[in-house]
């Protein structure tokens, strides 16, 4: 279980870092008046996946 917990933790960290970078790119695009169309949808998907992985990680950590 610890191996799965470590993998889920690493993946959720990657998703959260990706979320921060995509939102920063979206803000930068809006400042320079050329927003990217895909950043809003990608940030929404990353947030949902990070939430579900965080819940799975919490469940794993409580059982251990």
Secondary structure, DSSP 8 states (H G I E B T S, - for coil): -HHHHHHHHHHHHHHHHHHHHHHHHHHHHHHTT---SHHHHHHHHHHHHHHHHHHHHHHHHHH-
